[in-house]
Amino acid sequence: MPEQTHSASRQQSSGNIHSKVNTNIWLRACSFALIFVLWQFAALFVDNRVLPTPYAVLQRLMIDISSGELLEHLWITLVRVAFSFFFAMLLGTAIGLIMGSKKRLDILLDGLLMLGLNVPALVTIILCYIWFGLTEVAAVVAVAINKIPMVIVNMREGARAIDAQLMEVAKVYRISKMKTFHSVYLPQLSPYLIASMRNGLALIWKIVLVVELLGRSEGVGFQLSVFFQFFDIEGIFSYTLAFVLVIYLIEWLLLRPLERSLSGWRVIK
């Protein structure tokens, strides 16, 4: 009897989880459907040259994809996003963890951190183009510099939130440093790390577009500037929709699975 009861309980729990997942999927689908309905409704009262319908934008998206031009520019932009994201996360995480664990160093660098947080992105981009020229290095460095301070802030708070007693327990039981890092340190740090990654991705691709608009001759940002000059609203919506879809794929295929992996002890909805 106890085994049957336990089996029934597990089946009920599994059913509840599947039900919640299906409900979440439907809720998200409804939110997207609502956006398109409102878009379509607004387009009925506005000139199509100013606000094209969703169907017109999807048609334009298919044309741009089939021509290969959109995919080429999209790939170039994504490469810049990837390099900028990698360098910003690497440096920002390292500096943030050090500042969070070393109080004197935190006080020493706090002024520079505040400066980095408040210097406008446009200023950094212009200076990098002046110093390094209109090159890929300048583009990546400009984007990374704008993101690193935000990563530092998140990871510094994560380092401060580490439970010293748990680390001491691991030391008392002589748990290896690798296992302590994986099983004690990283789970406590993971919410801050995931937040930095998610916010970083959202910010970096926007700054990359500005960088491309100001000083590159290819990429989504460059194409948007061309569409702006010709008042091509459909083109602007088409490229924007394509990039947003890619970001959603990155979120669902990479960030959310990584979040579940690092935060297995938490309930991720």
N, C-alpha and C positions, 0 to 999 in steps of 0.2 A: 503493500500500500504506500509506504513512504516514497518508493521509487516512482510509482505511478503519479503520485501527487507532484513530485519534483519535475517529472517529465511534462506533465500538464502545465505546470507553472512556467517552464521554459518555453513551451509552445505559445502560451498566452503572451509572454514577454516579447517573443519574436514577432508575434502578430501585431502587438502594439507598436513596435519599432517600425515595421513595414507600413503600418497605417499612418504613423507620423511622417515618415519619409514621403509617402504619396501625397499627404496633405500639404507638406511644404512645397513639393513640386508644383502642385496645382495653384497654390497661393502665388508663387513666383511667376508662373505662367499667366495668371490673371493680372499681375502688376504690369507685365510687358504688354499684354493685350490692351490694358487700359491706356497705356502710353500711345499705342498706335491708333486707338479709337479717338482719343483727344486730338492727336495729330491730324487725323483724317477730318475730324469735325472742324478744326481750325482752318484747314486748307480750303474748306468749302466757302469761307467768307473772305479769303485773301487771294490776291493774284497769284497764279501758279508760278510765275517768274520769281516771286518773293518767297513763297512757301509751297514747294511742290508736294504732291500727295505721296504717301508711303509707297504706293504702287509705282509711281513714276521714279522714285529714288531706287527701288529694288530693281526696276528695269535698267536703270543707268548703272547700277552696281554689277549686274550680270554682263552688261556690255563692256564695262571697264575690266572685269575679270577675264572675259574671253579674249580681249585684246592683248592681255599680258602686261599692260602698262601699270595697272594698279598693283599687281603682285610684285613687280620689280621695285617700285617705290616703297611698297609696304615692307618688303624684305630688308631694304637698305635701312629704313627707320628702325625696324626691330633689332637689327644688329647693333645700331647705336644705343638703343635702349638697353640691350643685354650687357654691353661693355660698361656703360655708365652705371647700371644697377649693380653689377658685380663689384666694381671698384668702390662705389659708395657704401655698399653693405660691408665689404671687407674692412675698409679703413674706419668707417663709422662704428662698427661693432667693436673692433679692437680698442679704439680710443675711448669709447663709451664704457666698456668694461673696466678699463684701467682707471678712468676718472671715478667710476662708481665704487671702486675698492681702495683707492688712494686719496684720502681727504685733502692732503696738501696739494697734490697735483690737480685735484678737482678745483680747488680755490684758485690755483695759478692759471688754469686754462679757461675758467668760467667766463672771464671777460671776452676772450677770443671767440668762445662759443656763442655768446650773445651777439657779437658782431657778425658772425657767420649767419646767424638766424635772421638778422634784420637787414642785411645788404640785399637790395632788390636783385632778382635773378637777371633782369635785363642788364644791369651794370656789370655783373660777373661775365655774362656772355660777350658783351662789347669789349671788355678788357682782355678776355682770353683771345678773341679774334685779333686785337691789336698786338698782343704780346707774341702769340704763336702763329699768326696768319690765318687765312681762311682754310684750315686743314681739319682733318678728322680728329687729330689729337686735341686741337682747340675745342672742337665740338664736344667730345667726350669729357674733357677736363671741366668745361663750363657746367655741364649737366651734373657731374659728380660733385663738384664743389657746392652746388646749390642743395644737394640732397644730404651730404655727409653730416652737417650739423643736426638735422632732424633725427638721423639714425643714432647719433651720439646721445641725444637727449633721451630717447627711448631706452637704449641699452644701458645708459647710466642708471636710470631708474630701476631697470631690471637687476643690475648688479647690487644696488642698494637693498632690493627686496629679497635677496637670497637669505634663507634662514640659516644663520650661523650655527644653531644648535644641531640641525640636520647634518651639516658638514662635519661638525665635531663628532657626531655619532658614527658617521662613516669612517672617520679617522680612528676612533676608539676600536671599532671592529676590524680595523686594518683592511678595509676594502680598497682594492687597487684604484689608482688615480683615474684610470680609464673608465672603470665601472662607476666610480663616484661621479665622474663628469657626465656619463650617459644616464645614470639612474637617479642621481640626486640633484646635480647642478643644472643640467639642461632642461629637465621638466619644469623647474621653477622659472627658468629664463625664457622658455618657449613662447609664452603669451606676448612678451615684449619683442621677441625676435620676429614672430609672425606679424605683429602689428607694424613693425618697421618695414618688413618686406612688402606688405600689402599697401601701406601708405607710400612707400618708396616707388612702387610700380605705378601707382596712380599719379604721383607727382612727376616722375622722371619722363614718362612719355609725353606729358604736356610741355615740359621744358624742352625736350628734344624737338618738338614741332616748332617752337619759337627759334631755337638754334638753326634749324633748317631754313626757316623763313628768312632769317637775317643774313645767313652766310653760306648756304650750301646750294648746289645746283641739281640736287636730286633728293628724293625722300618725300614723305607725305606732307611735311610742312612746306616744302618748296612748291608742291603741286597745289596746295591750298592757296598759296600766294598767287599762283597763276590763275586759278579759278576766281579769286577775288578781283583781279585786274579785269577779267572778262565778265564779271558779275554772273558767274556760272554757279547758281545756288544748288542745282542738282549734283554737280560735281563735288561741291563742298560736303553735302550730305552723304553722298556715295562713299567718299574716302573716309569720312568720319565714322560712318556706320561700319565699314570694313575693319577699321582699327579697333573700334569698341568691341566688335565680335571676337577679334583675336585676343583682346585683353580678358574678355569673359572666359574664353577657352583656357587661357593661362591660369586664371583664378580657379576654375573647376577641375582642370586636369593636373595642376601642379601645386598651387598654394593650399587648397583645401585638403587634398590627400596628405601633404606635408604637415599641415596643422593637426590632422587626426593622428599622424604617426608620432609627432613630438608631444602631443597632449592627450595620450591615450587614457590618462587618469581623469580627464575632464570630459563632459558630455558636449560634443560638437554637433550642433543642429545644422 
